[in-house]
Amino acid sequence: MKMIKTTVIFIVLLVCHQVLADDANKEVEVTALSIGERVVLQSEVLNENRVINVYLPQGYSKALAKDYPVIYLLDGSIEEDFIHIAGLVQFGSFSWVEMLPESIVVGISNVDRRRDFTFPTGNERDKKDFPTTGHSQSFIRFIETELQPYIDAKYRTTSTKTLIGQSLGGLLATEILFKKPDLFDNYIITSPSLWWDD
């Protein structure tokens, strides 16, 4: 009886092995997965190239008469916050969720976030620890005079603009809110580094 059970188990294992081997040899279709576009924008204000990641809503290429609000994301490189924020925006705009309208997401990749996201400080330790800091005014000018006009010219946008910033990006978003509040309609500021400059 043991011999029969062992033989049956062995046959079953052989059949399973052959089925799995056949499945492994089947042709599969592999295509690239894309969630947006990567744009390299030459900034005269910053005197450097800036990488911008752009997520377009699923129906963007078909709904040619439709314009979309824009969400600008600081810390917006692929390695930072761009992918998960684009995913949340996509999910939140599904017809069965309807938490927010279909939106374009513009992720601004970092070059030197300490330089770009901070205003000049009088704190000597901050100056020593972060020697490149204090150039937020130029970065804000880049957003206002180069990035936003480029996005509005290239994509079908509404006038509604949202800014998302966290940590040092939240500090910059707070600075924009106080100094140039009309630059964006909505501000999502998470855990801003308000310790900066005491």
N, C-alpha and C positions, 0 to 999 in steps of 0.2 A: 504494500500500500504506500509506504514511504517513497519507493522508487517511482510510482505512478505520479504522486504529488510533485516530486522533484522534477520529473520530466515535463509535466504540464507547466510548472512555473518557468522552466527553462525555455519552453516553446513560446510562452507568453512574452517573456523578456526579449527573445529573438524577434518576434513580430513587432513589439514596441520599438526596438532599436531600428528595425528596417523602416518603419513608418516615420520615425524622427529623422533618420538619414535622408529619406526621400523628401521630407519637408525642407530640410536644410539646403538641398540642392535646387529647389524651385527658384525660378526667377522672381526677384522682388523689384519693385519700382521705388527708387530713392530720388527725392527732389529736395531742393534747397528750402529751408524754412526761413521766411523773411518777415520781420515785423515792422519794417520801415526803411528809411533812407538815411544814409550818412552823407552829410554835406560838409565840405571844407570851405569855410568862409574867410577870405582875407580881410582882416580888420586893419584899417588905417589908424583908428583910434588907439588900438592896443599894439600896433606894429608887429603883428604875428598872425599866423593862421589859427583859426578856431574850428574845432570839430563840433558839428551840430548833428544830433540824432533826431529824426523826425518820424513819429508814428502817425499814420493816416487811418481814419476809421475804415472799417471793412467796405462800406459802400462808396467810399470817396471816388473811385475811378468810374463808377456807374452813375452816380447822382450828380451830374454835371451842373445842374442848376442850384445845388445846395451849397451854402457857406457854413463854416464851422467855427466855433469859439476855439481859442488857443490857450493851452496850458504850458507855461514856460517853467522848466524844471532846472533849478540849480543842482550841481552835482549830477549832471545828466548824462554821464558817459555810460557805455554798455556795462562796464565793470562797477558802476556805482548804482544809481537809482532808476535809470531809464527803463529797463525791462520790466521791473515789477510795477512801476507807476503806469506804464503803457498798458500792462495787463489789467490793472485795477480800473483804468479808464475804459478799456474795452468791455470788461465785465459789467461795470456800473452803467454802461449805456445800452446793454442788451434790452430788447423790448420787454422781456419778462422781469427785468430788474428795475430799470428806469430810475436810477439814483442820480444820474447826470446826463446831459445831452451828449450825443456823439461829439468828440472833440479831437483836435489835433494836439499832439504832445510834442513839444520842442525841448529836447534835452541838451543842455549846454555842458559839454565836456570840460573838465578842468585842465588847466595848465599849471597854475599856482593859486590854489584857493585862498591861501593866507594873504597873498598879494591882492587878489581881486575882491575878496569878500570883506575886507576890513578897512576902516577909515584910519587916519593917522592917530596914534596913541601917544599920550604923555607918560605912560607907564614905562619906566626904564627897563624893567625886567622883560616886558613884552617885546620891546625893541630889540633886546639882546637875544631872546629866545626865538623870535620870528623876524629876522632882519629884512625880509622882502615885503613886509606888510605895509598897509596904508594907502592902497591905490584903488579903493572902491569907487571913487568919483569917475575914474576913467572907465571902469567896467560898467558902471551905470550908463555912462554916455554911449558905450558900445551897444548896450541893449537898446537904448532909446533911438540912436541915430543910424545904426547899421543893422542890428539883428531884427528888430520888429519891422522896419520897412522892407527888409529882404523877405521875411516870412509872408507879409501881407501882399507883396508883389508876386511871389512864386506860387502861393497856395490860395485856395478859396476860403478866406477867413471872414468872420464877423468882427465887429469892433470889441467884442468881449474878450478880455485877456485876464488870465489868472497866473499868479506867481507862487511857486512852491519852493520853500527853502528850509533846511534843517541845520542845526548846529551853527557853524560859521555862515552857511547859506541862509540860515534863519536870521543871523545878525544883519546880513546884507538886505534881506527882504524887509526887516524892520527899519533899516535906514531908508530904503526906498519909500516905504509906507509913510515915514515922517517927513522926508525931504521932497519926494515927488509922488504923492499919493495917486495922482491921476494917470501915472504910467501903467497901472494895472487896475482892473475893476475888483478883483478878488485876491486876497492874500491868504495862503495857508502857511503858517509859520510854526514850525515844530522845534521845541527845545533850543531856542536861539541862544547864542553865546553872548548874552548881555553882560557878562563879566568883563568884556573887552573894554579897555581904557577906564577901568574901575567904574 
